[in-house]
């Protein structure tokens, strides 16, 4: 590429024109240390030519440059010399030298020293003022800006100058706030230093923390919108047909049938997906899209709905949001290719929320909401398996020889075990997995198409929220059903059911609702017949809104759903009658649909006697959770706190291994002028050392099993922390550093990249948090496992948008050897591990045998799949799991 001389000067300048190396450099090794000498020689050279009678035009021609470039070069050289003298004077003054002595040393008079010193001080002040003005302009433009660690690297000044400029603005009334933001990758909080305008309280900044911006002038997503989606492709409503309730649309409510082979409504490589589709630029379809080849002529999309025909098909669709950055109220992935100019181009109207293969990656644990409603013996069995897996991992970590790695993994293990002690997840049952449900109209109600399971075996389907055993259908797997095979094929994570089965599943529909599928040939999961009080119950028909009634908000729905779910759990644990449980479940069915279909949920609470049920099973009509299972993750407030400082003994009690906190004393003045001390929200089970304190007065058997499990995990976490503080520091080996010099350099380089990324990472965390909030608002019934997965996706996407390269350090085998040999100091290794892929660390530190398939097995697997065998049948024939089959073959049906 051709570069103009003027542009070249800005980067290097013409001062390189004398021979191979810059003026006065004496060679390449002195380039950075001979700036002053270089400048002086260049200026002397120009002066000598002038004394010989050459004009600036002549000198410039001789150098092969323009006179403009020559004058600029002279100006740069003089300025650099002046700056160097100012720097020398400041350094000498700091050592106590007088201006006279400095002048003698530099060969200038005392008055020049004074003038240069004053100029240096003014220049320093000018830099700080300029920086402060820049910050002020950024605050004016963006509202709240990040001024934390690493920002100085992006604006090209020192950390001291940035802090001083911030202090200048604080003197002018600007506010510096310390805002806690959750790190989606770890669940821990990180504190951001945020600068805002005068009179902006902390509460406002915290409330709008999604809007905290970076100082660097970059578009957040390289010209894309804030949430990263390009303007979606719109489908003409003439190509859309609606299958209404009168036509049987309620039997596939939420399903969008798609004509195969039409490029602008393609699902890409997926056979089915949860989507949003823009129609006529004003409305959109929301549901599960699946291919179907017998659509009416001229129609490419058929939308199934339980709504009645009003004469206007758009009434069955949703209105597009007023927010152009988020028209669908959900985070989507678009199908994009490059146009002739190399720019991204949307090629399909299908905006994907989840697609085939996504659901199979969800957590395979058993929640307490499900397991607490089963037999105590099954609960204990699965909880014991969960504890044993934690104990095995702990034993492996304790066997490590590298103390720094051991400390890091012990810290991570202890935090994860603390979390497990609160969330009370149990080990999954064999071959349990999450699947999205899709309707197969001709499927018998007692059967299910489930290609990940064995033909003819019995499976149960469990949906969250889960009312009880009466909402668990048990079905026979039929993988030879013609319609199901045609529509779903080798579905990775979908099952086909009759629509009546969805009604049994807490009134599920087919717009993306999911279930746990669990083989039940051994009858471990106990089921009950559907409750009489729920048969033919239609929440929408029973509790429609009255004219002028306010629609339930997403937040209210979330709170009310949690409240009634806890009530059902407490009632089940305390032995409520089936008729009483039916009342609570009916109300839960109304609540879950109240926002979406505008139902009178308050009347439902009254008619179903929810206050009386709460009085009986939760001790008060206004009470909440009353058993350990329901209380565990409910919130309590404690004074704002932080880990105890090292000066006060450190964050870990050295005798018990428990975490120790100290109050921050943070406070604020509310709108009424009252001093309010800040509080932190934590779960009740995290706030207590003994789970028994949350067990109900009746102390049921199932509660005691969970309390014992939680306490065992709490004890294991404390033991891990106790060993953490007693693990010695790493012995550093200078000789190993020489042997592994290349590996040490590589790790240091990777660490430097990670540290420079800090400001952009904070911005990505803010954007990701906003994405997750939106997704949770759109899907308030998501389980924690689903939320965790979405957090990871959102963070990956947000990092891409802001240019944050949060690429974790992944050790090679040779780099791991260097670490084990002591080639990295303890403090540096701690920094490296803080930015490392801990899964890779565990893999290297505690290697395990991973069962994969041989090339011959892989070929046989593909042949069997091509012949029409299901993935479950292929896995069984080869003696491997379905997961191993997918991992090894990476099949794309």
C-alpha positions in Angstrom: 0.0 0.0 0.0 1.3 3.5 -0.9 1.9 5.7 2.1 2.2 9.5 1.8 5.4 11.1 3.1 3.4 13.2 5.6 1.7 10.1 7.0 5.1 8.3 7.2 6.5 11.2 9.2 3.8 10.9 11.8 5.0 7.4 12.7 8.7 7.5 12.2 9.8 10.7 10.6 12.6 11.6 8.2 15.1 11.4 11.0 15.9 7.9 9.8 17.3 9.3 6.6 21.0 9.0 7.5 22.1 5.6 6.4 20.4 2.4 7.7 19.7 3.7 11.2 18.3 7.0 12.6 20.3 10.1 13.0 22.8 9.6 15.8 21.6 6.1 16.7 24.9 4.3 16.2 23.0 1.2 15.3 19.8 -0.6 16.0 20.4 -1.3 19.7 20.5 2.4 20.4 17.4 3.6 18.6 15.2 4.1 21.6 18.0 5.7 23.8 19.5 8.3 21.5 16.5 10.5 20.7 18.2 13.7 21.9 21.4 13.0 20.0 19.5 12.1 16.9 17.5 15.3 17.1 20.6 17.4 17.7 22.5 15.9 14.8 19.5 16.4 12.5 19.1 20.0 13.4 22.9 20.7 13.2 22.9 19.0 9.7 20.1 21.3 8.5 21.8 24.4 10.0 25.1 23.5 8.3 23.4 23.2 4.9 21.8 26.6 5.5 25.2 28.1 6.3 26.4 26.8 3.0 23.7 28.9 1.3 21.0 26.2 0.7 17.4 27.2 1.1 14.8 25.1 2.8 13.5 24.2 -0.6 16.9 23.0 -1.7 17.5 21.0 1.5 14.0 19.3 1.2 14.7 18.4 -2.4 18.1 16.9 -1.4 16.3 14.8 1.2 13.6 13.8 -1.3 10.8 15.3 0.8 8.5 18.4 0.7 9.3 21.6 2.6 6.2 21.0 4.7 7.6 17.7 5.8 11.0 19.2 6.5 9.5 22.0 8.7 7.4 19.5 10.5 10.5 17.3 11.2 12.4 20.4 12.5 9.5 21.2 14.8 9.3 17.7 16.1 13.1 17.6 16.8 13.1 20.9 18.6 10.1 19.9 20.7 11.6 16.6 21.6 14.8 18.3 22.7 12.9 20.8 24.8 10.9 18.0 26.4 14.0 16.1 27.1 15.6 19.2 28.8 12.4 19.7 30.9 12.5 16.1 32.0 16.2 16.4 32.9 15.5 19.6 34.9 12.6 18.0 36.8 14.8 14.9 37.6 17.7 17.1 38.9 15.3 19.3 40.9 13.9 16.2 42.5 17.4 15.3 43.6 17.8 18.7 45.3 20.1 20.4 42.7 19.8 24.2 42.4 18.9 25.9 39.2 22.4 27.3 38.9 23.9 23.8 39.2 21.4 22.4 36.7 22.3 25.1 34.2 26.0 24.4 34.5 25.3 20.7 34.0 23.2 21.3 30.9 25.3 24.2 29.5 22.5 26.8 29.8 22.0 29.8 32.0 20.0 29.8 35.2 17.2 31.9 33.7 16.7 29.3 31.0 16.4 26.6 33.7 13.7 28.6 35.4 11.8 29.2 32.2 12.0 25.6 31.1 10.9 24.5 34.6 7.9 26.8 34.6 7.0 25.6 31.1 7.2 22.0 32.2 4.9 22.6 35.1 2.5 24.5 32.9 2.6 21.7 30.3 2.0 19.1 33.0 -1.0 21.1 34.1 -2.2 21.6 30.5 -2.1 17.8 30.0 -4.1 17.2 33.2 -6.6 19.9 32.2 -6.9 18.5 28.7 -7.4 15.0 30.1 -9.9 16.3 32.6 -11.8 18.2 29.8 -11.8 15.0 27.7 -13.3 13.0 30.6 -15.8 15.8 31.2 -16.8 15.6 27.5 -17.1 11.8 27.7 -19.3 12.1 30.7 -21.5 14.7 29.0 -21.8 12.4 25.9 -22.1 9.0 27.6 -23.4 9.7 31.1 -21.3 7.2 33.1 -17.8 6.2 32.1 -15.4 3.5 33.3 -12.1 5.0 34.7 -10.8 1.8 36.3 -7.6 -0.2 35.8 -6.4 -0.5 32.2 -8.3 2.5 30.9 -5.1 4.5 30.8 -3.6 2.1 28.3 -6.4 2.8 25.9 -6.1 6.6 26.1 -2.3 6.7 26.1 -1.5 8.3 29.5 -0.1 7.1 32.7 -2.3 5.7 35.5 -1.2 8.6 37.7 -2.3 11.2 35.2 -5.7 9.5 34.8 -6.2 9.4 38.5 -5.2 13.0 38.9 -7.5 14.1 36.1 -10.4 12.3 37.8 -9.5 14.0 41.1 -9.6 17.4 39.4 -13.2 16.7 38.2 -14.1 15.4 41.7 -13.0 18.8 43.0 -15.4 20.3 40.5 -18.3 18.2 41.8 -18.1 15.2 39.5 -18.8 11.9 41.3 -16.6 8.8 41.5 -18.7 5.7 42.2 -17.6 2.1 42.9 -20.2 -0.1 41.2 -20.4 -3.9 41.7 -21.1 -5.9 38.5 -21.5 -9.6 38.4 -19.0 -11.5 36.3 -21.0 -13.9 34.3 -18.2 -16.4 33.9 -17.6 -16.8 37.6 -20.7 -15.5 39.4 -18.5 -13.3 41.5 -18.7 -9.5 41.7 -16.2 -7.1 40.3 -16.0 -3.5 41.3 -15.9 -0.8 38.6 -14.7 2.8 39.1 -17.3 4.9 37.4 -17.2 8.7 36.8 -20.5 10.5 36.5 -21.6 14.1 36.4 -22.3 16.3 39.5 -25.4 15.5 41.6 -25.6 12.0 40.1 -26.2 9.6 43.1 -24.8 6.1 43.3 -28.3 4.6 43.2 -28.8 6.1 39.7 -25.5 4.8 38.4 -26.2 1.3 39.9 -29.7 1.2 38.4 -28.3 2.1 35.0 -25.1 0.1 35.2 -25.9 -1.4 31.8 -25.2 2.1 30.4 -21.6 2.5 31.8 -19.4 3.2 28.8 -15.7 3.1 27.9 -13.7 6.2 27.2 -12.2 4.8 24.1 -14.0 6.0 20.9 -15.2 2.8 19.4 -18.5 1.7 18.2 -19.7 -0.9 20.6 -20.3 -3.5 17.9 -18.5 -2.3 14.8 -21.5 -0.4 13.4 -24.0 -3.0 14.4 -26.8 -2.2 16.9 -26.4 -2.3 20.7 -27.6 -5.8 20.9 -25.7 -6.9 17.9 -28.4 -7.9 15.5 -28.6 -6.5 12.0 -31.9 -5.2 10.7 -33.9 -8.4 10.3 -35.2 -9.7 7.0 -39.0 -9.3 6.8 -41.5 -11.8 5.3 -44.5 -10.7 3.4 -47.7 -11.6 5.4 -49.1 -13.1 2.1 -46.6 -15.9 2.5 -47.8 -16.6 6.1 -50.9 -18.7 6.9 -52.4 -18.9 10.4 -53.9 -22.2 11.8 -56.4 -20.9 14.4 -58.0 -22.7 17.3 -61.0 -23.4 15.2 -58.8 -25.2 12.7 -56.9 -27.2 15.4 -54.1 -24.7 15.8 -54.4 -25.1 19.6 -53.1 -28.6 19.3 -49.7 -27.3 18.0 -49.8 -23.9 19.7 -46.5 -22.1 19.1 -45.3 -24.2 16.2 -44.3 -22.6 12.9 -44.3 -25.0 10.0 -41.7 -24.1 7.4 -41.6 -25.0 3.7 -38.3 -26.9 3.0 -35.9 -25.6 0.4 -36.9 -21.9 0.6 -33.6 -20.0 1.2 -35.0 -16.9 2.9 -36.7 -18.9 5.6 -34.0 -21.5 6.0 -33.0 -22.8 9.5 -29.5 -23.4 8.3 -28.1 -26.8 9.5 -30.9 -27.2 12.0 -34.0 -29.4 11.6 -35.9 -27.3 14.2 -35.3 -24.1 16.2 -36.9 -21.6 18.5 -37.2 -18.5 16.3 -38.5 -15.0 15.9 -39.7 -14.0 12.3 -40.4 -10.5 11.3 -43.6 -10.1 9.2 -44.5 -7.0 7.2 -41.9 -5.0 9.3 -44.6 -4.5 12.0 -45.3 -7.9 13.6 -43.4 -11.1 14.3 -43.9 -14.8 14.8 -42.6 -16.4 18.0 -42.3 -20.1 18.4 -40.7 -23.4 17.4 -40.0 -23.7 13.6 -39.8 -27.1 12.0 -39.9 -28.2 8.4 -43.1 -29.6 6.8 -43.4 -30.4 3.1 -47.2 -30.3 2.6 -47.9 -26.6 3.1 -50.7 -24.9 1.1 -49.6 -23.4 -2.3 -48.1 -20.0 -2.1 -47.5 -20.3 1.7 -44.0 -20.7 3.2 -44.9 -20.4 6.9 -47.9 -21.8 8.8 -48.3 -20.5 12.3 -50.3 -22.5 14.8 -52.1 -20.7 17.6 -54.8 -21.2 20.2 -56.3 -17.8 19.3 -59.5 -17.4 17.4 -59.8 -15.9 13.9 -60.5 -12.2 14.0 -60.4 -11.8 10.2 -56.9 -10.2 10.4 -54.1 -12.7 10.6 -51.7 -10.1 12.1 -53.8 -10.2 15.3 -52.4 -13.6 15.9 -48.9 -12.3 15.8 -46.9 -10.1 18.2 -46.2 -6.4 17.7 -42.7 -5.4 17.1 -41.0 -3.6 20.0 -40.5 0.2 19.7 -36.8 -0.5 20.4 -35.1 -0.8 17.0 -32.1 -2.5 18.6 -34.3 -5.2 20.0 -37.5 -5.7 18.0 -38.2 -9.2 19.3 -37.5 -8.7 23.1 -35.0 -11.6 22.9 -31.4 -12.2 22.0 -31.2 -13.9 18.6 -28.6 -15.3 16.2 -29.0 -14.5 12.6 -28.0 -16.5 9.6 -25.4 -14.3 7.9 -23.1 -14.5 4.9 -20.7 -12.0 3.3 -21.8 -9.9 0.4 -19.6 -8.9 -2.6 -18.0 -6.2 -0.5 -17.1 -8.5 2.4 -19.8 -7.1 4.6 -22.2 -9.2 6.7 -25.5 -9.9 5.0 -28.6 -11.5 6.5 -29.8 -14.4 4.3 -32.8 -15.8 6.3 -35.7 -14.3 8.1 -35.2 -16.9 10.8 -33.8 -15.2 13.9 -32.6 -18.1 16.1 -33.1 -18.1 19.9 -32.2 -21.8 20.4 -31.5 -24.3 17.7 -31.1 -28.1 17.4 -28.3 -29.2 19.7 -28.6 -26.4 22.1 -30.9 -28.1 24.6 -28.8 -31.2 24.9 -26.0 -29.1 26.4 -28.1 -28.0 29.4 -27.4 -29.2 32.9 -28.1 -32.8 33.7 -28.6 -32.5 37.4 -31.8 -33.1 39.3 -33.3 -30.0 41.0 -34.6 -30.1 44.6 -38.0 -29.0 43.2 -38.2 -32.3 41.4 -36.4 -34.7 43.7 -38.0 -33.5 47.0 -41.3 -34.7 45.6 -40.0 -38.2 45.1 -39.2 -40.8 47.7 -36.6 -40.0 50.4 -34.6 -43.0 49.4 -34.2 -41.8 45.8 -33.3 -38.3 47.0 -30.6 -39.6 49.4 -29.2 -41.9 46.7 -28.8 -39.1 44.1 -27.5 -36.6 46.7 -24.9 -39.1 48.0 -23.7 -39.5 44.4 -23.4 -35.8 44.0 -21.4 -35.5 47.3 -19.2 -38.4 46.3 -18.3 -36.8 43.0 -17.3 -33.6 44.9 -15.2 -35.7 47.3 -13.4 -37.5 44.5 -12.5 -34.2 42.8 -11.3 -32.9 46.1 -9.1 -35.9 46.7 -7.6 -35.5 43.2 -6.7 -31.8 43.9 -5.1 -32.7 47.2 -2.8 -35.2 45.4 -1.3 -32.3 43.3 2.4 -31.4 43.9 2.4 -27.9 42.5 1.3 -25.7 45.5 0.2 -22.7 43.4 -2.0 -24.8 41.1 -3.3 -26.7 44.2 -4.3 -23.4 45.9 -6.0 -22.1 42.8 -8.0 -25.3 42.3 -8.8 -25.5 46.0 -10.2 -22.0 45.8 -12.3 -22.7 42.8 -13.4 -26.1 44.3 -14.5 -24.5 47.6 -16.5 -21.8 45.8 -18.3 -24.3 43.6 -19.0 -26.6 46.6 -20.4 -23.7 48.5 -22.7 -23.0 45.6 -23.7 -26.7 45.5 -24.6 -26.6 49.2 -27.1 -23.8 48.5 -28.7 -24.9 45.2 -29.1 -28.5 46.4 -28.8 -30.1 42.9 -28.5 -33.9 42.9 -26.7 -36.2 40.5 -28.7 -36.9 37.3 -30.3 -40.3 36.7 -28.8 -42.5 34.0 -29.3 -41.0 30.5 -31.4 -38.1 31.8 -31.3 -35.1 29.4 -33.2 -31.9 28.5 -35.4 -32.0 25.3 -37.7 -29.5 23.6 -41.2 -30.8 23.0 -42.8 -30.8 19.5 -46.3 -32.0 18.5 -46.9 -35.0 16.4 -50.7 -35.1 15.7 -50.9 -38.8 14.9 -48.8 -39.9 17.9 -50.8 -42.0 20.4 -51.1 -40.2 23.8 -49.2 -42.9 25.6 -46.2 -42.9 23.2 -43.2 -40.6 22.5 -40.8 -40.2 19.6 -37.4 -40.0 21.3 -34.5 -41.1 19.0 -32.0 -40.7 21.9 -33.7 -43.5 23.8 -34.4 -47.2 23.1 -37.4 -48.2 21.2 -40.0 -49.7 23.5 -38.5 -48.4 26.8 -40.5 -46.4 29.3 -39.5 -42.8 29.9 -41.0 -40.0 32.1 -41.2 -36.3 31.1 -40.8 -33.6 33.8 -41.3 -29.9 33.2 -40.3 -26.9 35.3 -42.1 -25.5 37.2 -43.1 -28.9 38.5 -46.2 -29.3 40.6 -45.9 -32.9 41.6 -45.9 -36.6 40.6 -49.4 -36.1 39.0 -47.8 -33.9 36.3 -45.3 -36.5 35.2 -46.5 -38.5 32.2 -44.8 -41.9 31.6 -44.6 -42.8 27.9 -43.4 -45.7 25.7 -40.7 -44.8 23.2 -41.8 -45.4 19.6 -39.1 -44.4 17.2 -40.8 -46.1 14.2 -43.6 -43.6 14.0 -43.8 -42.5 10.3 -44.9 -38.9 10.8 -42.5 -38.3 13.7 -39.5 -39.8 11.7 -40.4 -37.6 8.7 -40.7 -34.4 10.8 -37.9 -34.8 13.4 -35.5 -37.4 11.9 -32.4 -37.9 14.1 -33.4 -35.1 16.5 -30.5 -34.4 18.8 -32.6 -32.9 21.6 -36.3 -32.9 20.7 -39.1 -35.3 21.4 -42.4 -35.7 19.6 -45.6 -36.1 21.7 -49.4 -35.9 21.3 -50.8 -32.5 22.2 -52.7 -33.9 25.2 -49.4 -34.9 26.9 -48.4 -31.2 26.9 -51.6 -30.4 28.8 -50.5 -32.9 31.5 -47.1 -31.0 31.7 -48.4 -28.0 33.6 -50.2 -26.8 30.5 -47.1 -26.6 28.3 -47.2 -25.4 24.7 -44.9 -25.9 21.8 -43.2 -22.5 21.5 -40.0 -23.8 23.1 -41.0 -25.5 26.3 -38.6 -28.1 27.5 -38.7 -31.3 29.6 -36.4 -33.6 31.4 -36.6 -37.0 29.7 -35.6 -39.8 32.1 -35.7 -43.6 31.4 -37.9 -45.2 34.0 -37.8 -49.0 33.4 -36.8 -49.5 37.0 -39.7 -47.3 38.3 -37.4 -45.1 40.3 -39.4 -42.0 39.4 -42.9 -42.4 41.0 -45.9 -41.0 39.2 -49.5 -40.4 40.0 -52.7 -40.1 37.9 -53.6 -36.6 36.8 -55.5 -34.8 39.5 -59.3 -34.7 39.1 -59.3 -31.0 40.0 -57.1 -30.3 37.0 -58.9 -32.2 34.3 -60.3 -29.9 31.6 -59.1 -26.9 33.5 -58.5 -24.0 31.2 -56.9 -21.0 32.9 -57.7 -18.6 30.0 -61.4 -19.5 30.0 -61.7 -19.6 33.8 -60.0 -16.3 34.6 -60.1 -13.8 31.7 -59.2 -10.2 32.4 -62.0 -7.7 33.0 -62.2 -4.5 31.0 -59.5 -2.0 32.1 -57.5 -4.5 34.2 -53.8 -3.9 34.3 -51.8 -6.7 32.7 -49.4 -8.6 35.0 -45.8 -7.3 34.6 -42.9 -9.8 34.0 -41.5 -8.9 37.4 -44.8 -9.6 39.2 -45.1 -12.9 37.3 -41.6 -14.0 38.4 -42.4 -13.2 42.0 -45.8 -14.8 42.0 -44.6 -17.9 40.2 -41.8 -18.3 42.8 -44.3 -17.8 45.6 -46.8 -20.4 44.4 -44.0 -22.8 43.4 -42.7 -22.6 46.9 -46.2 -23.1 48.3 -46.7 -26.3 46.2 -43.3 -27.6 47.3 -44.1 -26.9 51.0 -47.5 -28.5 50.7 -46.2 -31.6 49.1 -43.4 -32.0 51.7 -45.9 -31.5 54.5 -48.4 -34.0 53.2 -51.2 -31.9 51.8 -54.2 -33.6 50.2 -54.5 -34.0 46.5 -57.5 -31.6 46.4 -55.5 -28.9 48.2 -52.6 -29.3 45.9 -55.0 -29.1 42.9 -56.1 -25.7 44.1 -52.5 -24.4 44.3 -51.6 -26.0 40.9 -54.6 -24.4 39.3 -53.5 -21.0 40.5 -49.9 -21.7 39.3 -51.4 -22.4 35.8 -53.2 -19.1 35.9 -50.1 -17.2 37.1 -47.8 -18.8 34.4 -50.1 -17.5 31.7 -51.3 -14.3 33.3 -48.8 -12.0 31.7 -48.9 -13.6 28.3 -52.7 -13.9 28.0 -53.8 -11.2 30.4 -55.5 -13.3 33.1 -57.1 -12.3 36.3 -54.6 -13.9 38.6 -55.8 -12.1 41.7 -59.3 -13.6 41.3 -57.6 -17.0 40.9 -55.8 -16.6 44.2 -59.1 -15.7 45.9 -61.2 -18.5 44.4 -58.5 -21.1 45.0 -58.1 -20.1 48.6 -54.3 -19.4 48.3 -54.3 -17.3 51.5 -55.8 -20.2 53.5 -53.3 -22.7 52.0 -50.4 -20.4 53.0 -51.9 -20.0 56.5 -52.0 -23.8 56.9 -48.7 -24.8 55.3 -46.6 -21.7 55.6 -47.8 -20.4 59.0 -49.3 -17.1 57.7 -51.3 -15.9 54.7 -48.6 -13.4 53.9 -45.7 -15.8 54.6 -43.4 -17.3 52.1 -41.2 -20.4 52.0 -41.4 -22.6 55.1 -39.3 -25.7 54.4 -35.6 -26.0 53.7 -36.2 -26.9 50.1 -38.1 -23.7 49.4 -36.1 -21.5 51.8 -32.7 -22.5 50.5 -32.3 -20.0 47.6 -34.8 -17.3 48.9 -33.2 -14.0 49.6 -32.2 -12.4 52.8 -30.4 -9.1 53.4 -27.2 -8.5 55.3 -25.2 -5.3 55.8 -23.0 -4.6 52.8 -19.8 -6.6 53.3 -16.5 -7.6 51.8 -13.9 -10.3 52.4 -12.0 -9.6 55.6 -8.8 -7.7 54.8 -5.3 -9.2 55.3 -4.6 -6.7 58.0 -7.5 -8.1 60.1 -6.6 -11.8 59.5 -7.6 -12.4 55.9 -10.8 -13.7 54.2 -10.5 -17.2 55.6 -10.6 -18.3 59.2 -7.3 -20.2 59.7 -8.9 -22.6 62.2 -12.2 -23.5 60.6 -11.7 -22.7 56.9 -14.9 -20.6 56.9 -15.1 -17.4 54.9 -14.9 -14.3 57.0 -16.4 -10.9 56.1 -16.3 -7.4 57.4 -18.9 -4.6 56.9 -18.1 -2.0 54.3 -20.0 0.7 56.1 -21.2 2.0 52.7 -24.2 4.2 52.9 -26.2 6.8 50.9 -28.8 9.5 51.4 -32.2 8.6 50.1 -34.7 10.9 48.5 -36.1 11.8 51.9 -32.7 12.8 53.2 -32.3 9.8 55.4 -29.0 8.0 55.8 -29.4 4.4 54.5 -26.7 1.8 55.0 -26.3 -0.4 52.0 -27.2 -4.1 52.2 -26.3 -7.2 50.1 -28.8 -9.8 49.0 -27.7 -13.4 49.6 -29.6 -16.7 49.8 -30.7 -17.8 53.2 -28.9 -21.1 52.9 -25.6 -19.3 52.1 -26.2 -17.0 55.1 -26.2 -19.9 57.6 -23.5 -22.3 58.7 -26.1 -25.0 59.5 -28.8 -25.9 57.1 -30.9 -27.3 60.0 -31.7 -23.7 61.0 -34.0 -23.5 57.9 -35.8 -26.8 58.4 -39.5 -26.5 59.1 -40.8 -27.1 62.6 -42.1 -30.5 61.6 -38.7 -31.6 60.4 -39.8 -33.9 57.6 -37.6 -36.8 56.5 -36.9 -35.2 53.0 -35.8 -31.9 54.6 -33.4 -33.7 57.0 -31.8 -35.6 54.0 -31.2 -32.3 52.2 -30.0 -30.5 55.4 -27.4 -33.3 56.0 -26.3 -33.1 52.4 -25.9 -29.3 52.5 -23.9 -29.4 55.7 -21.6 -32.1 54.3 -20.9 -29.9 51.3 -20.4 -26.8 53.5 -17.9 -28.8 55.6 -16.0 -30.0 52.5 -15.8 -26.5 51.2 -14.3 -25.3 54.6 -11.9 -28.2 54.6 -10.7 -27.2 51.1 -10.2 -23.6 52.2 -8.3 -24.7 55.3 -5.9 -26.7 53.2 -5.7 -23.7 50.8 -4.3 -21.4 53.5 -1.9 -24.1 54.8 -0.5 -24.9 51.3 3.0 -23.5 51.0 4.2 -21.1 48.3 5.9 -22.3 45.2 9.6 -22.8 45.1 10.9 -20.7 42.2 13.7 -22.2 40.0 15.8 -19.7 38.0 17.5 -22.6 36.2 14.1 -23.9 35.1 13.2 -20.5 33.8 16.3 -20.7 31.5 15.5 -24.2 30.4 11.9 -23.2 29.6 12.6 -19.7 28.4 10.3 -20.0 25.4 7.4 -21.3 27.4 7.9 -18.6 30.1 7.9 -15.9 27.4 4.8 -17.4 25.8 2.9 -17.4 29.1 4.0 -13.9 30.0 2.9 -12.7 26.6 -0.5 -14.3 27.0 -0.9 -12.8 30.4 -0.1 -9.3 29.1 -2.8 -9.6 26.4 -5.3 -10.7 29.2 -4.4 -7.7 31.4 -4.6 -5.2 28.6 -8.1 -6.5 27.9 -9.5 -5.5 31.3 -11.5 -2.3 30.3 -13.1 -3.9 27.3 -13.9 -7.0 29.4 -15.7 -4.8 31.9 -17.7 -3.2 29.1 -18.5 -6.7 27.7 -19.7 -7.8 31.2 -22.1 -4.8 31.3 -23.5 -5.6 27.9 -23.8 -9.3 28.7 -25.6 -8.6 31.9 -28.2 -6.5 30.0 -28.6 -9.3 27.4 -29.1 -11.9 30.1 -31.7 -9.7 31.9 -33.6 -9.3 28.6 -33.5 -13.0 28.0 -34.7 -13.8 31.6 -37.5 -11.3 31.2 -38.6 -13.0 28.0 -38.3 -16.5 29.6 -38.9 -16.0 33.4 -39.3 -19.7 34.0 -35.8 -20.7 33.0 -33.9 -23.0 35.2 -30.5 -22.0 36.6 -28.8 -24.4 34.2 -30.4 -22.6 31.3 -29.5 -19.2 32.7 -25.9 -20.3 33.1 -25.7 -21.4 29.5 -27.2 -18.1 28.3 -24.7 -16.2 30.4 -21.9 -17.9 28.6 -23.4 -17.2 25.2 -24.2 -13.6 26.1 -20.6 -13.0 27.3 -19.1 -14.5 24.2 -21.3 -12.3 22.0 -20.7 -9.2 24.0 -16.9 -9.6 24.0 -17.1 -9.9 20.2 -19.1 -6.7 19.9 -16.8 -4.5 22.0 -13.6 -6.1 20.7 -12.8 -7.7 24.1 -10.5 -10.7 23.4 -11.1 -12.6 26.6 -9.2 -15.6 25.3 -8.3 -17.7 28.3 -4.7 -18.9 28.7 -4.7 -22.5 27.6 -1.5 -24.3 28.6 0.4 -26.5 26.2 2.0 -29.6 27.5 5.4 -27.9 27.4 4.1 -24.8 29.3 2.6 -27.1 31.9 6.0 -28.8 32.3 7.5 -25.3 32.8 5.0 -24.6 35.5 5.6 -27.9 37.2 9.4 -27.3 37.1 9.1 -24.0 38.9 10.0 -21.8 36.0 7.2 -19.3 36.9 7.3 -17.4 40.2 4.4 -17.9 42.6 3.0 -14.4 42.2 3.2 -14.5 38.4 1.7 -18.0 38.3 -1.2 -16.7 40.4 -1.9 -14.0 37.8 -1.6 -16.5 35.0 -4.0 -19.0 36.7 -6.5 -16.2 37.3 -6.7 -15.8 33.5 -6.4 -19.4 32.6 -8.8 -22.0 31.3 -9.4 -24.0 34.6 -10.9 -26.9 32.8 -7.6 -27.3 30.9 -5.7 -26.9 34.3 -7.8 -29.7 35.8 -7.2 -31.8 32.7 -3.5 -31.4 33.1 -3.4 -31.6 36.9 -5.8 -34.5 37.3 -5.7 -36.5 34.0 -8.5 -38.9 33.3 -9.1 -41.5 30.6 -11.7 -40.3 28.1 -13.5 -43.0 26.2 -13.7 -42.2 22.5 -14.5 -44.3 19.5 -11.9 -45.8 17.1 -12.0 -44.7 13.4 -13.5 -48.1 12.6 -16.3 -47.5 15.2 -16.9 -44.0 13.8 -17.3 -45.4 10.2 -19.7 -48.1 11.4 -21.7 -45.5 13.4 -22.1 -43.3 10.3 -23.2 -46.3 8.2 -25.8 -47.2 10.8 -27.1 -43.7 11.0 -27.3 -43.5 7.2 -29.3 -46.7 7.2 -32.0 -45.1 9.4 -31.0 -46.4 12.9 -31.6 -43.9 15.7 -28.7 -42.5 17.6 -29.7 -44.4 20.7 -29.7 -47.7 18.7 -26.3 -46.8 17.2 -24.8 -46.0 20.6 -26.2 -49.2 22.1 -24.8 -51.3 19.2 -21.3 -49.8 19.7 -21.4 -49.9 23.5 -21.0 -46.1 24.0 -23.2 -43.3 25.3 -25.1 -41.0 22.9 -22.9 -38.2 24.2 -19.8 -40.1 23.2 -21.3 -40.9 19.8 -22.0 -37.2 19.1 -18.6 -36.1 20.5 -16.7 -38.5 18.3 -18.7 -38.5 15.1 -19.9 -34.9 15.3 -22.8 -36.1 13.3 -24.8 -33.6 11.3 -28.1 -35.3 10.4 
